[in-house]
Amino acid sequence: MSRTSRPGALVLGQVSGAADLVDAIIERITDGALSDGDRLPSTRTLAEQTGLSRGTVVRAFDELSAAGFVASEHGSGTRVSRGAAQAARAGARTRRSDGAAAEASSSPLPEPRTGRSPRDLRPGIPDAALVEERAWRSAVRAAAAQGLAGVNPWEEPRPTVRAALAGHLRRHRGIAGADPLLFDSSRSAIAALCAAFVAQAEEAGRPGPDVIPFHMEDPGYRGALLMAREQGLDVHFHPVDPDGLDAGRLGEAPAIVFTTPAHQYPLGHRMSVEHRVALVEWARRTGSLVIEDDYDGEFRYGVAPLPALATLPGADGCVAYLGTSSKSVAPDLRVAWCLPPAALRREVDKWLAVHRRGPSSLPAEALGGFMAAGAMDRHLARAARVYSDRRARLVAALARECPTVDVTGVEAGLHLCVLLPGYDDDDVVRALERAGWRTRSLSSQSARFRLSGLVLSYSRLVARDADAFAAALREVLGGTSSG
């Protein structure tokens, strides 16, 4: 760390609670009063300075730590994390603005339910057993008690759902003033955005969809590719860059760009702040649309926060933000949300009215109640701890049993990638299935730039199976020829 002297008092202004203290410390990081590596005053010192209870200060530190702004080490106090200053200046904020999730951190980790297979490592499904049953049932009962609204949910969703989602996006992703549109899936939202952009282009007298570029990384999310082809767009594939999609490769024509910047699907890279800013500036300059799919953006492990593209300056006119409950809660809810640019909102609304692809009212209302009651914040805090532990166990097991393989995407999300150059990953997948493990090949997510590997979810991998899977992979690789 760059500084070792004991910290003096921080100039924080008036603070009246944990949320105010969190905001004040982030402001000091943003304006340079605190730099990466600086040590913060002790919780006791800050409590005396601010007049807050020590417990309130501890909750604020917990929130800052969970978001990646600070890190605590035994005997060294609490310091500003490496990369926190850059992230704060770019607009990143904490995952939550109250202490609910931090207070829940002392809860015991739940045991996995019986009746489900823990040997399915295919990506895309979280562990629904982590959802607190009592809170979820309460939310469902409250939603059912409201009775039937008698309206089309895609045209007139109840305001309580959208208000709860707006609060969730503000707390967890730093998006203020959100007015989300509700969909039954992220694929439907992608299709609606593509259709809206095409309609806008046609109104402006520009060429039709067959010449509108649709840029995406490869390997990438196959659902986005299918929606782009369904709209007849001209798909352009770009090899995955560890720093994220490079705007310099995209040309100057108005286009649609699909990206998963928080955790690139499937390789798991996080888009750098520089690439995020450059992409938004490119989209503004060229009149393009960036679709930001934040499919598992709530989960990150030991890394500094990075701002959603939608929060960057100028993004409101060119970035559409997508989110979904499928990774944070469960895919069977079928609730997704979209924040389109204002210029496209009318066309997206029209698409929803025609295609009727909004969510069913009852699960959407239940999810809204779950969020409004604070249960979602508590769930995400608990789930992040469980997933972090499962991820660490799998990474450690792979390092022991298969030390020569490269692993990517371990900093965020619910899955990682094991790269297997020289192997036929489809053969590896079939051999693992014979050994009792269901996995997904990396090449199955490629359209042009084929890479060999495995896309592995650790969300439902119980602790005792991490070593067993790594040993099975070692045996399979030993018995599978590499070119």
Residue pairs with C-beta under 8 A, 6 or more apart in sequence:
1 37
1 39
1 76
1 79
2 35
2 36
2 37
2 38
3 35
3 37
3 38
3 39
4 39
5 39
6 39
7 38
7 39
7 40
7 41
8 41
9 41
9 45
9 49
10 24
10 25
10 28
10 33
10 34
10 40
10 41
10 46
10 49
11 28
11 33
12 21
12 24
12 25
12 28
12 49
12 50
13 24
14 20
15 21
15 24
15 50
15 52
17 52
17 56
18 52
18 56
18 57
18 59
18 60
18 63
18 98
18 99
19 60
19 97
19 98
21 46
21 50
21 52
21 56
21 57
21 60
22 60
22 63
22 64
22 94
22 97
23 97
25 34
25 40
25 60
25 64
25 69
25 70
26 64
26 69
26 88
26 93
26 94
28 34
29 35
29 69
29 80
29 84
29 85
29 88
30 85
30 88
30 89
32 85
34 40
34 80
34 85
35 80
35 85
36 80
36 81
36 82
36 83
36 84
36 85
37 79
37 80
37 82
38 79
38 80
39 76
39 77
39 78
39 79
40 46
40 61
40 70
40 77
40 78
40 79
40 80
41 49
42 77
43 54
43 57
43 58
43 61
44 54
46 52
46 57
47 53
47 54
47 56
47 57
50 57
56 99
59 99
59 102
59 103
60 99
61 70
61 72
61 78
62 99
62 102
62 105
63 94
63 95
63 96
63 99
63 101
63 102
64 70
64 94
65 71
65 72
65 78
66 94
66 95
66 96
66 101
66 102
66 381
66 384
67 92
67 93
67 94
67 95
67 305
68 81
68 83
68 84
68 87
68 300
68 302
68 303
68 304
68 305
69 80
69 81
69 84
69 87
69 88
69 94
69 304
69 305
70 78
70 79
70 80
70 81
70 84
71 78
71 79
71 81
72 78
72 79
73 79
81 304
82 304
83 303
83 304
84 304
84 305
86 273
86 304
87 273
87 304
87 305
87 306
87 307
90 273
90 276
90 277
90 306
90 307
90 312
91 174
91 307
91 311
91 312
91 313
92 174
92 304
92 305
92 306
92 307
92 311
93 174
93 305
93 307
94 171
94 174
94 305
95 101
95 171
95 172
95 298
95 305
95 380
96 102
96 171
96 172
96 377
96 381
97 170
97 171
98 171
98 374
98 377
100 374
100 377
100 378
100 381
101 377
101 378
101 380
101 381
102 381
104 378
104 381
104 382
105 381
105 382
105 385
107 382
109 382
109 385
109 386
109 389
110 129
110 130
110 382
110 386
112 118
112 127
112 129
112 460
112 462
113 129
116 129
116 460
118 460
118 461
118 462
118 465
119 436
119 437
119 438
119 465
119 469
120 438
120 460
121 437
121 438
121 439
121 456
121 457
121 458
121 460
121 461
121 469
122 438
122 439
122 440
122 455
122 457
123 266
123 414
123 415
123 440
123 455
123 456
123 457
124 326
124 327
124 331
124 457
125 331
125 457
125 459
125 460
126 326
126 327
126 328
126 329
126 330
126 331
126 383
126 414
126 459
126 460
127 383
127 386
127 387
127 459
127 460
128 329
128 330
130 379
130 382
130 383
130 386
131 329
131 330
131 379
132 375
132 378
132 379
132 382
135 370
135 373
135 375
135 378
135 379
136 366
136 370
136 375
138 369
138 373
139 366
139 367
139 369
139 370
139 373
139 375
140 362
140 366
142 366
142 369
143 362
143 365
143 366
143 368
143 369
144 362
146 158
146 365
148 361
149 156
149 158
149 361
152 356
152 358
153 182
153 358
153 359
153 360
153 361
153 364
154 182
154 352
154 353
154 356
154 357
154 358
155 352
155 353
155 358
157 182
157 358
157 361
157 364
158 361
158 364
158 365
158 368
160 365
160 368
160 369
160 372
161 182
161 364
161 365
161 367
161 368
162 179
162 180
162 182
162 368
163 368
163 372
164 367
164 368
164 369
164 371
164 372
165 178
165 180
165 182
165 337
165 368
165 371
166 177
166 178
166 179
166 180
167 371
167 372
168 371
168 376
169 175
169 178
169 180
169 321
169 323
169 337
169 339
170 176
170 177
170 178
171 377
172 297
172 298
172 377
172 380
173 294
173 297
173 298
173 308
173 310
173 311
173 323
174 307
174 308
174 311
175 308
175 310
175 311
175 321
175 339
178 339
179 339
180 323
180 337
180 338
180 339
181 189
181 337
181 338
181 339
181 340
181 345
181 348
181 349
181 352
182 335
182 336
182 337
182 338
182 358
182 359
182 364
183 189
183 192
183 336
183 337
183 338
183 352
183 357
183 358
183 359
184 334
184 335
184 336
184 357
184 358
184 359
184 360
185 324
185 326
185 334
185 336
185 357
186 223
186 293
186 295
186 322
186 323
186 324
186 326
186 336
187 223
187 224
187 226
187 227
188 336
188 355
188 357
189 320
189 322
189 336
189 337
189 338
190 223
190 224
190 227
190 228
190 258
190 291
190 293
190 322
191 227
191 230
191 231
191 351
191 355
191 357
192 338
192 348
192 351
192 352
192 355
192 357
193 256
193 289
193 291
193 320
193 338
193 340
193 344
193 348
194 209
194 214
194 227
194 228
194 231
194 233
194 256
195 231
195 347
195 351
196 340
196 344
196 347
196 348
196 350
196 351
197 212
197 256
197 289
197 344
198 208
198 209
198 212
198 231
198 233
199 347
200 343
200 344
200 347
201 207
201 208
201 209
201 212
201 254
202 208
206 212
206 254
208 232
209 231
209 232
209 233
209 234
210 232
210 233
210 234
211 234
212 233
212 234
212 254
212 255
212 256
213 233
213 234
213 235
213 236
213 250
213 251
213 253
213 255
213 256
214 228
214 233
214 234
214 235
214 236
214 255
214 256
214 257
214 258
215 236
215 238
215 245
215 250
215 255
215 256
215 257
215 258
216 224
216 225
216 228
216 235
216 236
216 237
216 238
216 257
216 258
216 259
217 237
217 238
217 239
217 240
217 241
217 245
217 259
217 264
218 237
218 238
218 239
218 240
218 446
218 447
218 448
218 449
219 240
219 266
219 267
219 442
219 443
219 445
219 446
219 447
219 449
219 451
220 237
220 240
220 258
220 260
220 264
220 265
220 266
220 445
220 447
221 258
221 260
221 265
221 266
221 293
221 295
221 445
222 445
224 258
224 291
224 293
225 235
225 447
228 235
228 256
228 258
229 235
233 256
235 447
236 255
237 447
237 448
237 449
238 245
238 246
238 249
239 449
240 264
240 267
240 269
240 449
241 269
241 275
242 269
243 269
243 271
243 272
243 274
243 275
244 259
244 261
244 264
244 269
244 270
244 271
244 272
244 275
244 276
244 279
245 257
245 259
245 271
245 275
245 279
246 275
246 278
247 275
247 278
247 279
247 281
247 282
248 278
250 257
250 282
250 286
250 288
252 285
252 286
253 286
254 286
254 287
254 288
255 286
255 288
255 289
256 288
256 289
256 290
256 291
257 279
257 283
257 288
257 289
257 290
257 291
258 291
258 293
259 271
259 279
259 290
259 291
259 292
259 293
259 309
260 292
260 293
260 294
260 295
261 270
261 271
261 276
261 292
261 294
261 306
261 308
261 309
262 270
262 271
262 294
262 296
262 297
262 300
262 306
262 308
262 412
262 413
263 269
263 270
263 295
263 296
263 297
263 300
263 409
263 411
263 412
263 413
264 270
264 271
264 409
265 293
265 295
265 445
266 409
266 415
266 417
266 442
266 445
266 455
267 408
267 409
267 417
267 442
267 451
268 408
268 409
268 410
268 411
268 412
268 413
268 415
268 416
268 417
269 408
269 409
270 303
270 306
270 411
270 412
271 279
271 306
273 306
273 307
276 306
276 307
276 309
276 312
277 312
279 290
279 309
280 290
280 309
280 312
280 313
280 314
280 315
280 318
280 319
281 314
282 288
283 289
283 290
283 318
283 319
284 314
284 317
284 318
287 318
288 318
289 318
289 319
289 320
289 341
289 344
290 309
290 315
290 318
290 319
290 320
291 320
291 322
292 308
292 309
292 310
292 319
292 320
292 321
292 322
293 322
294 308
294 321
294 322
294 323
295 322
295 323
295 324
295 326
295 327
296 327
296 328
296 412
296 413
296 414
297 308
297 323
297 412
298 327
298 328
298 380
298 384
299 327
299 380
299 383
299 384
299 387
299 412
299 413
299 414
300 411
300 412
300 413
301 384
301 387
301 388
301 391
301 410
301 411
301 412
302 388
302 411
303 411
303 412
308 321
309 315
309 319
309 321
310 316
310 319
310 320
310 321
310 339
312 319
316 341
316 342
317 341
317 342
317 343
318 341
319 341
320 338
320 339
320 340
320 341
320 344
321 338
321 339
322 336
322 337
322 338
323 336
323 337
324 335
324 336
324 337
325 331
325 333
325 335
325 336
325 367
326 333
326 334
326 336
327 413
327 414
328 376
328 379
328 380
328 383
329 367
329 370
329 376
329 379
333 359
333 363
333 367
334 359
334 360
334 363
335 359
335 363
335 364
335 367
336 359
338 348
340 348
352 358
367 376
370 376
370 379
371 377
387 414
387 458
387 459
389 463
390 458
390 459
390 461
390 462
390 463
390 466
391 410
391 416
391 458
393 458
393 461
393 463
393 466
394 416
394 456
394 458
394 461
394 466
394 469
394 470
395 407
395 410
395 416
396 466
397 466
397 467
397 469
397 470
397 471
398 405
398 407
398 418
398 470
398 473
399 407
400 467
400 470
401 467
401 470
401 471
401 473
401 474
402 418
402 470
402 473
402 474
402 477
405 418
405 419
405 420
405 477
406 418
406 419
407 416
407 417
407 418
407 419
408 416
408 417
408 419
409 415
409 416
409 417
410 416
414 457
414 458
414 459
415 455
415 456
415 457
415 458
415 459
416 456
416 458
417 442
417 453
417 454
417 455
417 456
418 453
418 454
418 456
418 473
419 442
419 451
419 452
419 453
420 428
420 442
420 452
420 453
420 454
420 477
420 482
421 451
421 452
422 452
422 482
422 483
423 452
423 477
423 480
423 482
423 483
424 452
424 480
425 441
425 442
425 443
425 452
425 453
425 454
426 441
426 443
426 444
427 480
428 439
428 441
428 454
428 473
428 476
428 477
428 480
429 439
429 440
429 441
429 454
431 476
431 479
431 480
432 438
432 439
432 472
432 473
432 476
433 439
435 472
435 475
435 476
436 472
437 469
437 472
439 454
439 455
439 456
440 454
440 455
440 456
441 452
441 453
441 454
441 455
442 451
442 452
442 453
442 454
442 455
443 450
443 451
443 452
443 453
445 455
454 473
458 466
461 469
